[in-house]
Amino acid sequence: MLALLLLPTISFALAAIWLGASVREKRLVYHKNNVTFTGPDPVYLVDERQLDEAVSCPSSRPQAKGTVLLVHGTGMAPQINWEYTLVPPLIHEGFRPCYVAVPHRLFDDAQISAEYISHAIKKLADKNDTQISIISWSAGALITQWTLTFYPETRSKVKRHIALGPDYRGSWSMVPLFYFNMFTEAVVQQIPWSNFLNTLNRFGGDIARVPTTNIGSSTDLIVQPGFYGEGWPMFKDSWRLNGPQARNIDLFKLCAAKSLMHRALPHVVSHDSLLWEPASHQIIFDALNNEETYVGSADSVTFDHCRGGQANHLPPGSETRHSEIMPELVDYASKMPVKGWPEVPLRDYALLE
C-alpha cells in the first residue's frame, strides 16, 4: 500500500528538488464571494458522551501558557502521532497539550470526525475560559479546516491553527487507492475532485478562518501537489491556504536555500518528518509565542535548524518511534473495510440552497 501512496507523486517530488532553491514567504489578500457564517454550530449527530470520552490531556499543568489541542492524522492514535514528536517540547515550553482521539483514526466520514474536533475545542476552551491553539497533522488539518469553516461558535474559541502537512485540496495519492479498491469514506473525500472538497472550497474553506500557519514540503510524497509555490493562478498546492490570516511555509524550499548558501546539500523533508524537524518546531513555537499576529515566521529559522535530525526536548527512543509512524498508518489502513463509494452525502448545513 505504501508503494501505491508514493507512485503518483515521486516524479513531482524530484522536480521539487530541482526547483527547491527559490523561497518566498508571502501573505496573500484573497477576495472571494463566499457564505458568511454566524450563529450556532450545526447540531451534533454523535452522542455527547462519546465526544467527551475522545478528549484527554496527558499533562495537567495548572499555570500553563495556554492549551494546545493536538489533532492526529489518518491512521494514527494520538499517542503514536504526538507522544514522541510534540508533547514533550510543548510541556517544556510551558503549554498544556491535549488530545482528541477520533474513532477509526479519521478513516470514517470527515463530517462526523469534525464533530469530535468541534466538541474538543469547545470543551477545552470553556474549561479554561479562554481561546485555545490547535496543532494538526495531515488529514487532521483538513478536517480542522472544515470545522473552522462550518462551525462558527467553535471557530470563535480558536486563537490559532498550526497545520503540518495539511491536504486542504486533497491529494493525488488518494486516486490510486480509489482505483485499486483500497478506500474508505475519508479517502474518497480526499480525492481532489470530491464533493466534500468542492463544497469546502465553495464555502470559502480555502481561506484561513483563524490565524493559520501551514508548514508543508515540496518533497512530501503523501500530500501532492505541494511544490508549485505561490503566484500560479491555475496551479495550487494542496497544503496552502489563502487570505490575510494565512502564513504558508515550504520547509524544504526554505531549508534548501539556507543549505545551498552554506554550500551544504539540502535534505528531503517528508510528510512525517514535519512532526519532528528542528526547523518545523522553530516555526511552531514562534507561532505559539506570537501574541500579535498568532502566526509563525520563516525568518525565525536559521541554517542550524535546517540540518535535519530531531528537535530539542524529545525523549530517548524518539527516533525509533518516528520510524514507526508511516508503517503504523499502512498497517491500520490495511485492516479497514472498503467503503465510501458512492461518496457520503453532504450534511444539510453544507448544502447551498
C-alpha positions in Angstrom: 0.0 0.0 0.0 2.9 2.4 0.8 4.2 1.9 -2.8 0.8 3.0 -4.1 1.0 6.1 -2.0 4.4 7.0 -3.4 3.9 6.1 -7.0 1.8 9.1 -8.3 4.0 11.7 -6.6 7.6 10.6 -6.7 8.3 12.3 -10.1 6.8 15.5 -8.8 9.0 15.3 -5.7 12.1 15.0 -7.8 11.0 18.1 -9.8 10.5 19.9 -6.5 14.2 19.2 -5.5 15.3 20.9 -8.7 13.1 23.9 -8.0 13.9 24.0 -4.3 16.2 26.9 -4.3 13.5 29.6 -4.5 12.0 30.7 -1.3 9.2 33.2 -0.8 7.1 33.9 2.2 4.0 35.9 1.3 0.7 36.8 2.9 -2.0 36.9 0.3 -5.1 39.0 0.4 -7.7 36.9 -1.3 -11.3 38.1 -2.1 -14.0 35.6 -2.8 -17.7 35.5 -2.8 -18.5 33.1 0.0 -21.1 32.5 2.6 -20.5 34.3 5.9 -21.2 32.0 8.8 -22.6 33.4 12.1 -24.8 31.8 14.8 -24.6 28.5 16.5 -22.8 25.3 15.3 -24.6 22.6 13.4 -26.3 20.0 15.6 -24.1 17.0 16.5 -25.1 13.6 15.4 -22.7 11.8 17.7 -23.7 11.3 21.4 -22.1 13.8 23.7 -20.8 11.1 26.0 -18.8 9.7 23.1 -17.5 13.1 22.2 -16.4 13.7 25.8 -14.6 10.4 26.0 -12.4 11.3 23.0 -10.8 14.3 24.8 -7.9 13.9 27.2 -4.8 15.8 28.4 -1.6 13.9 29.1 -0.3 16.8 31.3 -2.3 18.8 33.8 -0.1 21.9 34.1 -2.0 24.5 36.2 0.0 27.6 35.2 0.3 26.7 31.5 0.8 29.5 28.9 -2.2 28.0 27.0 -3.9 24.9 25.9 -2.9 23.2 22.6 -5.3 20.7 21.1 -3.4 18.1 19.0 -5.4 16.7 16.1 -3.8 13.4 14.8 -3.6 12.4 11.2 -5.2 9.5 9.3 -4.3 6.0 10.7 -2.8 7.5 13.9 -3.7 7.2 17.5 -3.0 10.4 19.3 -0.2 8.9 21.4 1.6 7.5 18.3 1.3 10.8 16.5 2.3 13.1 19.3 4.0 11.5 22.3 7.4 11.4 20.7 7.1 14.4 18.4 5.5 17.4 20.2 4.1 16.6 23.6 7.4 16.8 25.5 8.5 20.1 23.8 5.1 21.6 24.4 5.3 20.8 28.1 8.9 22.0 28.3 7.8 25.3 26.8 5.0 25.8 29.3 2.0 24.7 27.3 -0.8 22.2 28.1 -1.1 19.6 25.3 -4.4 17.8 24.9 -5.6 15.1 22.6 -8.8 14.3 20.6 -9.0 10.6 19.6 -11.3 10.4 16.6 -12.8 6.9 16.1 -11.3 4.7 13.4 -8.5 7.2 13.2 -10.1 9.6 10.6 -10.9 6.9 8.1 -14.7 7.5 8.5 -16.8 10.3 7.2 -14.9 13.5 7.7 -18.2 15.3 8.7 -18.5 13.0 11.7 -14.8 13.4 12.6 -15.4 17.2 12.5 -17.9 16.8 15.4 -15.2 15.3 17.6 -12.8 18.2 16.8 -15.5 20.8 17.4 -16.5 19.3 20.7 -12.9 19.1 21.9 -12.3 22.7 21.0 -15.3 23.9 22.9 -14.8 21.7 25.9 -11.2 22.8 26.4 -11.9 26.5 25.7 -14.8 26.5 28.1 -12.9 24.7 30.8 -10.2 27.3 30.8 -12.4 30.2 29.8 -10.0 31.2 27.0 -9.3 30.6 23.4 -7.1 27.6 22.6 -4.5 26.8 19.9 -4.6 23.8 17.6 -1.8 21.8 16.0 -2.8 19.3 13.4 -1.1 16.9 11.0 -2.1 15.6 7.6 -5.8 15.0 7.1 -6.4 16.2 10.7 -5.7 19.7 9.4 -8.2 19.3 6.5 -10.9 18.2 9.0 -10.0 21.0 11.3 -10.4 23.5 8.4 -13.8 22.0 7.7 -14.7 22.5 11.3 -13.5 26.1 11.4 -15.4 26.8 8.2 -18.8 25.4 9.1 -18.8 25.7 12.9 -18.8 29.4 13.7 -19.2 29.0 17.5 -16.3 26.7 17.6 -14.2 29.0 15.4 -14.7 31.8 17.9 -12.9 29.7 20.5 -9.7 29.2 18.5 -6.7 31.6 18.7 -4.5 30.0 16.1 -4.1 26.9 14.0 -0.8 25.4 13.1 -1.0 22.7 10.4 1.7 20.3 9.5 1.5 18.7 6.0 -2.2 19.6 5.5 -4.2 18.4 2.5 -6.8 21.1 2.1 -7.3 20.3 -1.5 -6.9 16.6 -1.1 -4.0 14.7 -2.6 -3.1 12.9 -5.8 -2.0 9.9 -3.7 -5.7 9.2 -2.9 -6.5 8.5 -6.6 -4.7 5.1 -7.0 -6.1 4.0 -3.6 -9.6 4.5 -5.1 -9.0 2.7 -8.3 -7.4 -0.2 -6.6 -10.4 -0.5 -4.2 -8.4 0.4 -1.2 -10.5 3.3 0.1 -12.8 4.4 2.9 -15.2 7.3 3.3 -12.5 9.8 4.2 -10.1 8.6 1.4 -12.9 9.2 -1.2 -13.5 12.7 0.4 -9.8 13.5 -0.1 -9.8 12.8 -3.8 -9.1 16.3 -5.3 -12.5 16.5 -7.2 -14.7 15.1 -4.4 -18.0 16.7 -3.4 -16.5 17.2 0.0 -13.6 19.3 -1.2 -15.6 21.2 -3.8 -18.0 22.1 -1.1 -15.3 23.2 1.3 -13.8 25.4 -1.4 -17.2 26.8 -2.5 -17.9 27.9 1.1 -14.6 29.7 1.4 -12.7 26.9 3.1 -9.6 27.6 1.0 -9.2 30.8 3.1 -7.7 30.8 6.6 -10.6 31.3 9.0 -8.3 31.9 12.0 -4.6 32.8 12.1 -3.2 29.8 10.4 0.5 28.7 9.9 0.8 26.0 7.3 4.1 24.1 7.2 4.4 22.0 4.1 7.1 20.5 2.0 7.7 20.2 -1.8 9.2 16.8 -1.1 6.2 15.5 0.9 5.3 12.4 -1.2 1.9 11.9 0.5 0.4 15.4 0.1 0.7 16.5 -3.5 0.6 18.7 -5.4 2.8 20.6 -3.0 5.7 22.0 -5.0 4.2 24.8 -7.1 4.7 27.7 -4.7 2.6 30.9 -4.7 1.8 33.1 -7.7 0.4 30.4 -10.0 -3.3 31.2 -10.6 -4.1 27.8 -12.2 -1.9 25.6 -10.0 -2.4 25.3 -6.3 -0.5 23.4 -3.7 -2.8 21.2 -1.6 -1.3 22.4 1.7 -1.6 26.2 1.2 -4.5 28.5 2.3 -5.3 31.9 1.0 -6.3 35.1 2.9 -4.7 37.7 5.2 -4.6 35.2 8.2 -2.7 32.6 6.3 1.1 32.0 6.5 2.4 29.3 4.2 5.9 28.0 4.6 7.5 25.3 2.4 10.1 23.8 4.8 12.0 22.1 2.1 12.5 25.2 -0.1 13.2 27.3 3.0 15.9 24.9 4.2 17.3 24.1 0.7 18.0 27.8 0.2 19.8 28.1 3.5 21.8 24.9 2.9 22.9 25.9 -0.5 24.0 29.3 0.8 26.3 27.4 3.3 27.5 25.0 0.5 25.6 22.1 2.0 23.3 19.7 0.4 19.6 20.0 1.3 17.8 17.1 2.9 14.4 15.7 2.0 11.6 16.9 4.3 9.0 14.1 4.3 5.4 14.0 5.4 6.2 12.5 8.8 9.4 14.4 9.4 7.4 17.7 9.5 6.4 16.4 13.0 10.0 16.5 14.5 12.2 18.6 12.2 14.1 21.3 14.2 13.0 23.9 11.6 9.4 22.8 11.9 9.5 23.1 15.7 11.1 26.5 15.4 8.2 27.8 13.4 5.6 26.1 15.6 6.9 27.7 18.8 7.4 31.0 17.0 3.6 30.9 16.2 2.6 29.7 19.7 4.5 32.6 21.3 3.4 35.2 18.9 0.6 37.2 20.6 0.4 39.9 17.9 -0.5 38.1 14.7 -0.5 34.5 16.1 1.3 33.0 13.1 4.9 31.7 12.7 7.6 33.1 10.5 10.2 31.6 8.3 12.5 34.4 9.5 12.9 32.6 12.8 14.6 29.6 11.1 18.4 29.5 10.8 20.8 27.2 8.9 21.3 25.3 12.2 17.6 24.5 12.3 17.9 23.1 8.7 20.5 20.4 9.3 17.8 17.8 9.9 17.7 15.4 12.8 15.4 15.8 15.7 14.1 18.9 17.5 15.1 19.5 21.1 13.4 18.1 24.2 12.3 14.8 22.6 12.7 11.7 24.9 15.1 8.8 24.4 13.9 6.3 21.8 12.1 9.0 19.8 14.0 8.2 16.6 12.7 4.6 16.7 9.2 5.8 17.4 9.4 8.2 14.5 10.3 5.3 12.1 7.1 3.5 13.1 4.7 6.3 12.2 4.2 5.6 8.5 4.2 1.8 8.9 1.5 2.2 11.5 -0.6 4.1 9.0 -0.2 1.4 6.4 -0.9 -1.4 8.9 -4.0 0.2 10.2 -5.3 1.1 6.7 -4.9 -2.5 5.5 -7.4 -3.6 8.2 -10.1 -1.1 7.2 -13.1 -2.4 5.2 -13.6 -0.9 1.7 -16.5 1.6 1.9 -17.3 5.2 1.0 -18.4 4.9 -2.7 -20.7 6.4 -3.8 -19.4 9.4 -1.8 -21.0 10.1 1.6 -23.8 12.6 1.2 -23.2 16.1 2.5 -24.9 17.3 5.6 -27.7 19.8 5.3 -25.5 22.6 6.7 -23.1 22.2 3.8 -25.7 22.4 1.1 -26.3 25.5 -0.9 -29.9 26.5 -1.5 
